Amino acid sequence: MSSALPDARRLDYHYIAMQTGFWAMFAAVCAYQAALLTARGFTNGEAGMLIAVRCLAGIVCQPALGSFADRHPGIPLRRIVSLSLVLSLAASLVFLLFPMGMAGTIAVLVVMGGFEISSYPLMDAMAIQFISLGVPIRYSLGRGIGSFSYAVVCIFLGLQVTRFGVESTLITHALLVALEIALVATYPPCPAGPKVAHEARKPHSVFWLLRQNPAFTVMLLAILLGITGCLPMSNFLVNVVVSRGGTEGSLGAALFLMAAFELPTAFLFQRLYRRLGGGRLLLVSILFCFGKALALFLAPDLFWVFLAQPLQMLGYGLFTPTSVYYVNESVPEEDRIKGQTVMMVASNGLGGVLGSLLAGRALDLGGANLMLAFCMVCCVLAAGLALASLRMSRGTAPVR
């Protein structure tokens, strides 16, 4: 493989396009998934379970793909990600074309979740490889523009659902997955860097990482609980909107505001990261997730639901870029792909599973307010664990 680096500007813009495509694709399947499942006759609890199955499949698949990438550095990450998305596209088309009950829906969501969710940390690693070689890829800007694309797609989905019904979102998803495959497949592979002594070190196991770095492990638990409390506010936002007098059509506007307010974080992130570091920023994001849950809980009508969405900027919008940088500063270099995978398993994986299952059950038992109370409790516990992790890491260096 040639050691020459591709043009930095091309890499930067191409990666921003990949982030834009991924989050547009993700919006098409996630924004209306609860509404789609309930429209197909599932209860809120069953919809929560099915969303959890999709996340659980990602938990199983992500470490496997991450370990495979670590053990086979000669295989370009773009190839692994492209093949993962091809499998997800096939499952999406099956879901669109063939009516199915619980068993069939579980099978389809396992494939979609296992390979679509798993592709994201490897896509992050595609940028981190070049960043580690000194290429100025603007990761946080790409993530912010990705959030804005999520927001724009949500507006179109709201109009689309109003006119053509919620099933039509699956067509949009399939088209966007195909576009993302094209973007990933054409991303330049990272050339091999100069061989130095540390490259002889073999990647460690996940258990080694967790055992040797207790502060990192405790922060993962904080993230798990924080995302358990955060994701239901997106996955089940339709229930909050309807409980405050809105409709499924208004969900698109609420989702637009939620995702659009993640964009300013892209411009603030580097300054905040230099000032506070990864661990403190993760604590800040958890506290803002709590604030958003509280604001939605107190919202008397749809206007106040809209007014709560700017809190996303320093909540989930801050979490994603911070988690990537936090892993890089906390784990050995040879384990960074695995570290990104473990972070995604703890957050959108396990956190998504628990959040979907427990929030869906809370909705069946007590409606949107009980679900939001559950979110607040999770965030409070997460903030306590994040504080404990920061105290543990004070005065210590990351394990190398």
Solvent accessible surface area in square Angstrom, and as a share of the most:
residue,aa,sasa,rsa
1,M,148,0.66
2,S,78,0.50
3,S,89,0.57
4,A,75,0.58
5,L,82,0.41
6,P,34,0.21
7,D,90,0.47
8,A,39,0.30
9,R,170,0.62
10,R,123,0.45
11,L,0,0.00
12,D,9,0.05
13,Y,123,0.47
14,H,28,0.13
15,Y,0,0.00
16,I,19,0.10
17,A,37,0.29
18,M,0,0.00
19,Q,0,0.00
20,T,42,0.25
21,G,5,0.05
22,F,3,0.01
23,W,14,0.05
24,A,8,0.06
25,M,0,0.00
26,F,27,0.11
27,A,0,0.00
28,A,2,0.02
29,V,13,0.08
30,C,11,0.07
31,A,6,0.05
32,Y,3,0.01
33,Q,13,0.06
34,A,4,0.03
35,A,3,0.02
36,L,10,0.05
37,L,5,0.02
38,T,50,0.29
39,A,69,0.53
40,R,62,0.23
41,G,64,0.62
42,F,24,0.10
43,T,76,0.44
44,N,45,0.23
45,G,20,0.19
46,E,63,0.28
47,A,0,0.00
48,G,0,0.00
49,M,58,0.26
50,L,0,0.00
51,I,2,0.01
52,A,3,0.02
53,V,25,0.14
54,R,6,0.02
55,C,9,0.06
56,L,83,0.42
57,A,11,0.08
58,G,0,0.00
59,I,22,0.11
60,V,106,0.61
61,C,20,0.12
62,Q,2,0.01
63,P,43,0.27
64,A,61,0.48
65,L,27,0.13
66,G,1,0.01
67,S,26,0.17
68,F,69,0.29
69,A,4,0.03
70,D,20,0.10
71,R,155,0.57
72,H,72,0.32
73,P,114,0.72
74,G,61,0.59
75,I,52,0.27
76,P,24,0.15
77,L,14,0.07
78,R,70,0.25
79,R,136,0.50
80,I,13,0.06
81,V,0,0.00
82,S,13,0.09
83,L,110,0.55
84,S,4,0.03
85,L,0,0.00
86,V,69,0.40
87,L,82,0.41
88,S,0,0.00
89,L,34,0.17
90,A,53,0.41
91,A,9,0.07
92,S,0,0.00
93,L,72,0.36
94,V,65,0.37
95,F,5,0.02
96,L,48,0.24
97,L,116,0.58
98,F,118,0.49
99,P,130,0.82
100,M,46,0.21
101,G,46,0.45
102,M,62,0.28
103,A,81,0.62
104,G,25,0.24
105,T,0,0.00
106,I,55,0.28
107,A,58,0.45
108,V,11,0.06
109,L,10,0.05
110,V,66,0.38
111,V,53,0.30
112,M,0,0.00
113,G,0,0.00
114,G,4,0.04
115,F,56,0.23
116,E,0,0.00
117,I,8,0.04
118,S,1,0.00
119,S,0,0.00
120,Y,6,0.02
121,P,3,0.02
122,L,1,0.00
123,M,1,0.00
124,D,3,0.01
125,A,4,0.03
126,M,6,0.02
127,A,0,0.00
128,I,16,0.08
129,Q,63,0.28
130,F,2,0.01
131,I,50,0.26
132,S,65,0.42
133,L,67,0.33
134,G,63,0.60
135,V,9,0.05
136,P,98,0.62
137,I,11,0.06
138,R,109,0.40
139,Y,1,0.00
140,S,7,0.04
141,L,26,0.13
142,G,0,0.00
143,R,8,0.03
144,G,3,0.03
145,I,55,0.28
146,G,0,0.00
147,S,3,0.02
148,F,80,0.33
149,S,13,0.08
150,Y,22,0.08
151,A,0,0.00
152,V,50,0.28
153,V,22,0.13
154,C,0,0.00
155,I,59,0.30
156,F,129,0.54
157,L,1,0.01
158,G,4,0.04
159,L,119,0.59
160,Q,36,0.16
161,V,14,0.08
162,T,103,0.60
163,R,194,0.71
164,F,134,0.56
165,G,29,0.28
166,V,16,0.09
167,E,71,0.32
168,S,15,0.10
169,T,3,0.02
170,L,3,0.01
171,I,89,0.45
172,T,32,0.19
173,H,0,0.00
174,A,9,0.07
175,L,121,0.60
176,L,32,0.16
177,V,0,0.00
178,A,47,0.36
179,L,92,0.46
180,E,0,0.00
181,I,28,0.14
182,A,55,0.43
183,L,39,0.20
184,V,0,0.00
185,A,47,0.36
186,T,78,0.45
187,Y,1,0.00
188,P,11,0.07
189,P,50,0.31
190,C,27,0.16
191,P,9,0.06
192,A,67,0.52
193,G,26,0.25
194,P,106,0.67
195,K,184,0.78
196,V,73,0.42
197,A,94,0.73
198,H,60,0.27
199,E,88,0.40
200,A,87,0.68
201,R,106,0.39
202,K,167,0.71
203,P,55,0.34
204,H,52,0.23
205,S,61,0.39
206,V,40,0.23
207,F,153,0.64
208,W,54,0.19
209,L,4,0.02
210,L,51,0.25
211,R,154,0.56
212,Q,74,0.33
213,N,20,0.10
214,P,72,0.45
215,A,10,0.07
216,F,1,0.00
217,T,36,0.21
218,V,27,0.15
219,M,1,0.00
220,L,12,0.06
221,L,88,0.44
222,A,0,0.00
223,I,3,0.01
224,L,25,0.12
225,L,45,0.22
226,G,2,0.02
227,I,6,0.03
228,T,2,0.01
229,G,0,0.00
230,C,5,0.03
231,L,23,0.11
232,P,1,0.00
233,M,2,0.01
234,S,22,0.14
235,N,17,0.09
236,F,1,0.00
237,L,0,0.00
238,V,17,0.10
239,N,32,0.16
240,V,0,0.00
241,V,0,0.00
242,V,79,0.45
243,S,61,0.40
244,R,29,0.11
245,G,67,0.65
246,G,11,0.11
247,T,84,0.49
248,E,72,0.33
249,G,29,0.28
250,S,23,0.15
251,L,3,0.01
252,G,1,0.01
253,A,37,0.29
254,A,0,0.00
255,L,1,0.00
256,F,56,0.23
257,L,50,0.25
258,M,6,0.03
259,A,2,0.02
260,A,19,0.15
261,F,67,0.28
262,E,12,0.05
263,L,41,0.20
264,P,48,0.30
265,T,2,0.01
266,A,10,0.08
267,F,143,0.60
268,L,70,0.35
269,F,0,0.00
270,Q,68,0.30
271,R,165,0.60
272,L,44,0.22
273,Y,44,0.17
274,R,175,0.64
275,R,186,0.68
276,L,55,0.27
277,G,24,0.23
278,G,0,0.00
279,G,7,0.07
280,R,132,0.48
281,L,1,0.01
282,L,1,0.00
283,L,23,0.12
284,V,39,0.23
285,S,2,0.01
286,I,10,0.05
287,L,90,0.45
288,F,69,0.29
289,C,8,0.05
290,F,62,0.26
291,G,21,0.21
292,K,5,0.02
293,A,0,0.00
294,L,69,0.34
295,A,33,0.26
296,L,0,0.00
297,F,71,0.30
298,L,119,0.59
299,A,6,0.05
300,P,97,0.61
301,D,61,0.32
302,L,37,0.19
303,F,121,0.51
304,W,122,0.43
305,V,0,0.00
306,F,49,0.21
307,L,91,0.45
308,A,4,0.03
309,Q,0,0.00
310,P,47,0.29
311,L,54,0.27
312,Q,5,0.02
313,M,50,0.22
314,L,38,0.19
315,G,1,0.01
316,Y,22,0.08
317,G,4,0.03
318,L,0,0.00
319,F,13,0.05
320,T,10,0.06
321,P,4,0.02
322,T,0,0.00
323,S,7,0.04
324,V,5,0.03
325,Y,41,0.16
326,Y,17,0.06
327,V,0,0.00
328,N,30,0.15
329,E,61,0.27
330,S,10,0.06
331,V,1,0.01
332,P,2,0.01
333,E,75,0.34
334,E,29,0.13
335,D,0,0.00
336,R,54,0.20
337,I,30,0.15
338,K,14,0.06
339,G,0,0.00
340,Q,8,0.03
341,T,2,0.01
342,V,14,0.08
343,M,3,0.01
344,M,24,0.11
345,V,19,0.11
346,A,8,0.06
347,S,0,0.00
348,N,17,0.08
349,G,0,0.00
350,L,65,0.32
351,G,0,0.00
352,G,0,0.00
353,V,14,0.08
354,L,66,0.33
355,G,0,0.00
356,S,1,0.00
357,L,70,0.35
358,L,87,0.43
359,A,0,0.00
360,G,0,0.00
361,R,139,0.51
362,A,9,0.07
363,L,12,0.06
364,D,67,0.35
365,L,117,0.58
366,G,42,0.40
367,G,28,0.27
368,A,8,0.07
369,N,68,0.35
370,L,76,0.38
371,M,0,0.00
372,L,0,0.00
373,A,33,0.26
374,F,39,0.16
375,C,0,0.00
376,M,25,0.11
377,V,88,0.51
378,C,9,0.05
379,C,1,0.01
380,V,87,0.50
381,L,97,0.48
382,A,0,0.00
383,A,12,0.09
384,G,40,0.39
385,L,53,0.26
386,A,0,0.00
387,L,76,0.38
388,A,38,0.29
389,S,2,0.01
390,L,29,0.15
391,R,159,0.58
392,M,80,0.36
393,S,42,0.27
394,R,169,0.62
395,G,86,0.83
396,T,91,0.53
397,A,85,0.66
398,P,58,0.37
399,V,42,0.24
400,R,131,0.48
